[in-house]
Amino acid sequence: MNRFRYPALALLWCTPLCATAQSSRDYTIEVAAGYLKSYVGSNDQESYYKILLHGKSFAERGQPIKVATHLDTVGSPSLGGQFDWRLRFENGTLQPSGGVFEGLGAKDLNLRGLHFLRGSALIAGDNDGKTINFAVGLESPQFGIPVFASGSEVANWFAVGVQAQRAETTDSPADANQGLITLRAFAGKEFGRPNEAAKLRELPKHQAQLDAKVNEVYQIADSKDRANYAIAHEKELGISKYTKSFLQAALDEEIDNWKQALENVARQDILENLSTPTFAAFTEYTSWYTFNGPSMGNRYKGLFTATIDYFMVPYSQDMYLRIRYESGFERGAPTQRKNNLMLAIAFKL
C-alpha cells in the first residue's frame, strides 16, 4: 500500500486554498488525516488522508434559514447531504493503488417536462492512474422516508439514476462503454444538541456576524417593496437562493420595521447554527448496476460506510474526531475491494 507517513503535510498543502474558500459560503473544504486498519491483504496499520472540497447541499440551497441544522428528510449540514458538486482525493485507503480521486456534479434541470430530474456527471479513478471513469446521466431528486425524520429524527434520503460511462484502463486494452443504474442513500442521527438557554447565552458572541448578515441583505433590499421586487426578479438581479430565502423569511415576520425583521431572521439563523450536536452517527451507501457493457466482475457493486463523528469544540462542527468503517468498491477502482476501519482527526474550513 502507498504509505503516507506524515498526514499533517496534507493540512499544510491545503492551507492556501482553504484561505480562499473560507471567505465564500458556497465552498467548504474538509481535511481528514489518521490511521487505517485494512482487512484486505496485509493487515498492517497504515496512515491515510482525505481532502474533500464541496459546494452546498441541495437542502441548504433550497431553504437555508429553515434547514440550517434541523434534521429532515434530506439530512442536516452536520450529517451531510446531496451536494451539487464534490471533489474528493484520498490516499492510503486502497491496496495496491493507495487511494482514489473522484469528482461528482449534479444540477437541477430546467427542461420542459423534466424539471424534476437532475443532470449528473462523474470522473473517478485510482491514484496509480490505471483506471479512470467518465460518466454523465440523469438522477432523481433525493427522496426520504418522513416517518423516520419526524418520529425518530433520523435524517434520510436516497436517489436513483442512470448513466452512460466510459471506463479507461491504461495498462490493458479493456476500455469499455457501459450503461449503469445508480443508487445513493444516506441515513443518520445527531445526539447531544445544546438547549435553548445555552444557545441564548452564546448568542452575544456572534453579534458581529449578525450585523454582517443584516447589512448584506439590507444592501440588496432596504424595504419590503424592494424585497418583493428582488424575489420576483431573482434571476435578473442575480439573487442567490440563500438571499431569496432570507428575504422571504423576513417578509413572513409581518412587522412594519423592516430592519428589525431582518435582525429577527439573522438571529434565528445564528441560533440554528449554534444547534450543533455532540455526536453524529450515519451510514452511506453508493452502488451501481452495469446493465450494458462489460462489468469488471459482478454487475452489481457498491460501497457501504458507517461513521461516528465527535464534535470536540462547543458550538462548532469545524473540528471532529471520526471513526469510520467502509466495505465494498469505489467507482474509481471497481476491482479493488475496501474493508477498512479508520480513526481520524478532521477539519472543516
C-alpha positions in Angstrom: 0.0 0.0 0.0 1.2 3.5 -0.7 2.1 4.9 2.7 1.7 8.5 3.7 3.7 8.8 6.9 3.1 12.5 7.6 -0.7 13.3 7.5 -0.1 16.8 8.7 1.5 17.7 5.4 -1.9 17.4 3.8 -3.1 20.2 6.1 -0.2 22.4 5.2 -0.7 21.8 1.5 -4.3 22.7 1.8 -3.9 25.9 3.8 -3.6 28.5 0.9 -6.7 27.0 -0.8 -8.6 27.0 2.4 -8.0 30.6 3.0 -9.7 31.4 -0.3 -12.6 29.0 0.1 -13.4 30.0 3.6 -14.4 33.5 2.6 -17.3 32.2 0.5 -20.4 30.5 1.8 -20.6 28.4 -1.4 -17.5 26.3 -0.8 -16.3 24.1 2.1 -13.1 22.2 2.5 -12.8 19.2 4.7 -9.4 17.5 5.5 -9.1 14.3 7.5 -5.9 12.5 8.5 -5.4 9.5 10.6 -4.7 5.7 10.7 -6.4 2.8 9.0 -6.7 -0.9 9.6 -7.2 -2.8 6.4 -8.7 -6.3 6.4 -7.8 -6.9 2.8 -4.4 -8.3 2.1 -1.8 -7.0 4.5 -3.2 -6.2 8.0 -0.5 -3.6 8.7 -1.7 -0.4 10.2 -1.4 2.5 7.7 -1.6 6.2 7.8 -4.0 7.9 5.4 -5.5 11.3 4.5 -8.5 12.6 2.6 -9.2 16.1 1.2 -12.8 16.9 0.3 -14.0 20.1 -1.4 -17.7 20.6 -2.0 -20.5 23.1 -2.5 -23.8 23.5 -0.7 -26.2 20.6 -0.4 -29.4 20.9 -2.3 -31.3 21.2 1.0 -29.2 24.2 2.1 -29.7 25.9 -1.3 -33.4 25.4 -1.1 -34.2 26.7 2.4 -31.1 27.7 4.3 -32.9 29.5 7.0 -35.2 26.6 8.0 -32.9 23.7 7.5 -29.7 25.2 8.9 -29.1 22.3 11.2 -32.5 20.8 11.5 -32.9 17.1 10.8 -35.3 16.5 8.0 -35.8 14.0 5.2 -32.7 15.2 3.4 -30.3 15.5 6.3 -28.6 18.4 8.0 -25.3 20.1 7.2 -23.5 18.3 10.0 -24.7 15.0 8.6 -24.1 15.9 5.1 -26.4 15.8 2.1 -26.6 15.6 -1.6 -24.1 18.2 -2.8 -24.4 20.0 -6.1 -20.7 19.3 -6.6 -17.9 17.5 -4.7 -14.2 16.8 -5.3 -12.5 14.1 -3.2 -8.9 12.9 -3.1 -7.8 10.3 -0.6 -4.6 8.3 -0.2 -3.8 5.2 1.9 -7.3 3.5 1.7 -6.8 1.0 -1.1 -4.4 -1.8 -2.0 -2.4 -1.6 -4.1 -3.1 1.8 -5.7 -3.2 3.7 -2.4 -6.4 5.6 -3.0 -8.8 7.3 -5.3 -9.9 10.7 -6.7 -13.5 11.5 -7.6 -15.4 14.4 -8.9 -19.2 14.5 -8.7 -21.7 17.0 -10.1 -25.4 17.3 -10.1 -27.6 20.2 -11.4 -31.3 20.8 -11.5 -32.7 20.7 -15.0 -34.9 23.5 -16.2 -36.2 21.4 -19.2 -39.8 21.3 -20.0 -41.4 18.2 -18.6 -38.1 17.1 -16.9 -37.7 19.7 -14.2 -38.0 17.1 -11.5 -34.7 15.4 -12.7 -31.1 16.4 -12.2 -28.2 16.1 -14.6 -25.3 14.1 -13.1 -21.7 13.7 -14.0 -18.7 11.8 -12.6 -15.0 11.5 -13.1 -13.2 9.0 -10.9 -10.0 6.9 -10.9 -7.3 5.3 -8.8 -4.1 7.1 -7.7 -2.0 4.9 -9.9 -3.8 6.3 -12.9 -4.5 2.8 -14.2 -8.3 3.2 -14.1 -10.3 6.3 -14.9 -14.1 6.5 -15.5 -16.1 9.3 -17.1 -19.9 9.2 -16.7 -22.9 11.5 -17.5 -26.6 10.9 -16.9 -29.8 11.7 -15.1 -30.6 11.4 -11.4 -33.8 11.8 -9.4 -34.0 14.4 -6.6 -33.5 12.9 -3.2 -36.4 11.1 -1.6 -36.8 10.5 2.1 -39.0 8.5 4.5 -40.8 11.2 6.5 -41.8 8.9 9.4 -38.1 8.3 10.2 -37.3 12.1 10.1 -40.4 13.2 12.1 -40.7 10.3 14.6 -37.1 9.3 15.4 -35.3 12.3 13.9 -33.4 10.1 11.6 -32.3 12.1 8.6 -32.5 10.1 5.4 -32.5 10.3 1.6 -32.0 8.2 -1.4 -31.6 9.0 -5.1 -31.6 6.8 -8.2 -30.2 7.5 -11.6 -29.0 6.2 -15.0 -25.6 7.0 -16.5 -23.5 6.3 -19.6 -19.9 5.6 -18.6 -16.6 5.4 -20.4 -14.1 3.2 -18.5 -10.5 3.7 -19.4 -7.8 1.2 -18.3 -4.2 2.4 -19.1 -2.5 -0.9 -18.6 -4.7 -3.0 -20.8 -6.9 -2.7 -24.0 -10.0 -3.4 -21.9 -11.6 0.0 -22.4 -15.4 -0.1 -22.3 -18.6 1.8 -22.8 -21.1 1.0 -20.1 -24.7 1.7 -19.1 -25.3 2.0 -15.3 -28.2 2.2 -12.9 -27.0 4.1 -9.8 -28.3 4.3 -6.2 -27.1 6.7 -3.5 -28.6 6.5 0.0 -28.0 8.1 3.4 -29.3 7.8 6.9 -28.1 9.5 10.1 -28.9 10.9 13.5 -27.4 13.6 15.7 -27.1 13.5 19.5 -26.4 16.0 22.3 -27.7 19.3 21.0 -27.4 22.3 23.4 -30.6 23.5 25.0 -32.2 26.9 24.2 -30.8 28.6 27.3 -27.2 27.6 26.4 -27.7 28.9 22.8 -29.0 32.3 24.1 -26.0 32.7 26.4 -23.7 32.1 23.4 -25.6 34.4 21.0 -24.0 37.7 22.1 -20.6 36.4 21.0 -21.9 36.4 17.4 -23.2 39.9 17.3 -20.7 41.0 14.6 -21.9 38.0 12.4 -25.5 39.0 13.0 -24.8 42.6 12.0 -22.9 41.5 8.9 -25.8 39.3 7.8 -28.3 42.0 8.2 -26.2 44.7 6.4 -25.5 42.3 3.5 -29.2 41.7 2.9 -30.2 45.3 3.6 -27.9 46.5 0.8 -30.0 44.3 -1.6 -33.4 45.2 -0.3 -33.9 48.1 2.1 -37.7 47.8 2.3 -40.4 45.3 1.9 -41.2 46.6 -1.5 -37.6 46.1 -2.6 -37.6 42.7 -1.1 -40.7 41.6 -3.1 -39.1 43.0 -6.2 -35.8 41.2 -5.6 -37.7 37.9 -5.1 -39.7 38.4 -8.2 -36.6 39.2 -10.3 -34.1 36.9 -8.6 -32.5 35.6 -11.9 -32.4 39.0 -13.4 -30.7 40.5 -10.3 -28.5 37.5 -9.6 -30.1 36.9 -6.2 -28.8 33.7 -4.6 -31.3 31.2 -3.2 -29.9 31.8 0.2 -30.7 35.6 0.0 -34.1 34.9 -1.5 -34.9 32.6 1.4 -33.6 35.2 3.8 -35.8 37.9 2.3 -38.9 35.6 2.3 -38.4 34.7 5.9 -38.2 38.4 6.8 -41.4 39.2 4.9 -43.0 36.3 6.8 -42.3 38.2 10.1 -45.1 40.6 9.1 -43.8 43.5 11.2 -43.5 47.1 9.9 -39.9 47.7 11.0 -38.0 46.1 8.1 -34.6 46.3 9.7 -36.0 44.5 12.8 -37.5 41.8 10.6 -34.0 41.2 9.1 -32.5 41.1 12.5 -35.0 38.5 13.7 -34.3 36.2 10.8 -30.5 36.6 11.2 -30.8 35.9 14.9 -32.8 32.7 14.2 -30.3 31.7 11.6 -27.4 32.0 14.0 -29.3 30.2 16.8 -30.0 27.3 14.3 -26.2 27.2 13.6 -25.5 27.1 17.3 -27.6 23.9 17.5 -24.5 21.8 16.9 -24.6 18.2 18.1 -22.0 16.5 20.3 -22.1 13.3 18.2 -23.4 12.3 14.8 -23.8 8.8 13.5 -24.6 8.0 9.9 -24.4 5.4 7.2 -24.0 5.9 3.4 -24.4 3.6 0.5 -23.4 4.1 -3.1 -24.0 1.4 -5.7 -24.2 0.8 -9.4 -25.6 -1.9 -11.6 -24.0 -2.4 -15.1 -26.9 -3.3 -17.4 -24.9 -2.8 -20.6 -21.3 -3.5 -21.5 -18.5 -5.4 -19.6 -18.9 -5.3 -15.8 -15.3 -5.8 -14.5 -16.6 -8.6 -12.2 -20.0 -8.6 -10.6 -22.5 -6.5 -12.4 -23.8 -5.1 -9.1 -21.2 -3.4 -6.8 -21.4 -0.8 -4.1 -19.7 0.8 -1.1 -21.2 0.9 2.4 -19.8 3.2 5.1 -20.7 3.7 8.8 -19.4 6.7 10.6 -19.4 8.3 14.1 -18.3 11.9 14.5 -17.5 13.5 17.8 -17.5 17.3 17.6 -14.9 18.4 20.1 -15.4 22.2 20.1 -18.7 23.5 21.6 -21.0 25.3 19.1 -18.8 24.3 16.2 -18.7 21.5 13.6 -15.3 22.5 12.2 -13.2 20.0 14.1 -14.1 16.5 14.9 -12.9 13.0 15.7 -14.1 10.4 13.3 -14.4 6.6 13.4 -15.4 5.1 10.1 -15.9 1.6 8.7 -16.1 1.1 4.9 -16.7 -2.0 2.9 -17.1 -2.6 -0.9 -15.9 -0.9 -4.1 -15.3 2.6 -5.3 -16.4 3.7 -8.8 -12.9 4.9 -9.4 -11.4 1.5 -8.5 -14.1 -1.1 -9.3 -11.7 -4.1 -9.0 -10.1 -3.2 -5.6 -12.1 -4.2 -2.6 -12.2 -2.0 0.5 -12.6 -3.4 4.0 -11.2 -0.7 6.3 -11.6 0.6 9.8 -10.3 4.2 10.2 -9.7 6.7 13.0 -9.0 10.3 12.1 -9.0 13.9 13.1 -10.9 16.0 10.6 -11.2 19.8 10.0 -13.8 21.7 8.1 -12.6 25.1 6.7 
